[in-house]
Amino acid sequence: MDPNRLKGKNILITGAAQGMGACNAEHFAEQGANVCLGDVDLDHAQEVADRINAAGNGRAVAVRMDVTRRRDNAEAVAATVDAFGTINVGVFNAGLNKPRFFMDIDEDNWDHIMQVNTKGMWLGMQEVARQMIAQGPQEHVYKLINVGSVASRKPLVDVTVYCTSKYGCLALTHCGAVALAEHNITVNGYAPGVVKTPLWAQLDKDLVDIGFKDREGQAFDDIAEILALKKVSYPDDVKGTAAFLASHDSDYMTGQMIHIDGGWVIQ
């Protein structure tokens, strides 16, 4: 790993208190980036920031943010700029899920998931892009990175709303890439499959509660069997692709969603 691959990059990451967001933040910092960790869970985001600062690579700050509120997104961008001077990369990782069978979906379930996963991404993209445009041209392109899901390519009957929200993420990636290209901003994303994180731990319980699975852990086992690689993933399996998208190596890419799903989408 090049310890200077992301040197000079100032990065805002949403949903960074745990799971993939925290893993990416630490991995980015190991390669020289400065990171602002945004999350509704400020205490755990601060713990991640403290680990990064203690390691002595890139610098880190933490900020409380609710991605569904425009003001919080704007304040997180301002916190990044206040700490590091500019913002070069935005990573929109915040997301959640709550399974329901199609005919059991209600307005609360729909609104909660769509507000965080899709509206939150849209607001973040706008506010980060607004700052990038104000900063003016730089040597390399600015980057927006959207965290999608295999669920935008696979119809999963137990998580219809989540699938819908991730189709929205894919659309934001495509439309944003076209709309922001004139400002030297690229928009790409990566789409994990099943990643063992605290979010999945809760989802595993929820799938039992709705009667989709008989026991906790069964969903992991069942999905692993249908993957080409026959195993589920962990945040460490995702961080390399995230770093690639944040680096100069991906400067000529835009409008792309890279699948990191163990071969699920091709099965």
Secondary structure, 3 states (H helix, E strand, C coil): CCCCCCCCCEEEEECCCCHHHHHHHHHHHHCCCEEEEEECCHHHHHHHHHHHHHHCCCCEEEEECCCCCHHHHHHHHHHHHHHHCCCCEEEECCCCCCCECHHHCCHHHHHHHHHHHHHHHHHHHHHHHHHHHHHCCCCCCEEEEEECCHHHCCCCCCEHHHHHHHHHHHHHHHHHHHHHHHHCEEEEEEEECCECCHHHHHHHHHHHHCCCCCCCCHHHHHHHHHCCCCCCECHHHCHHHHHHHHCHHHCCCCCCEEEECCCCCCC
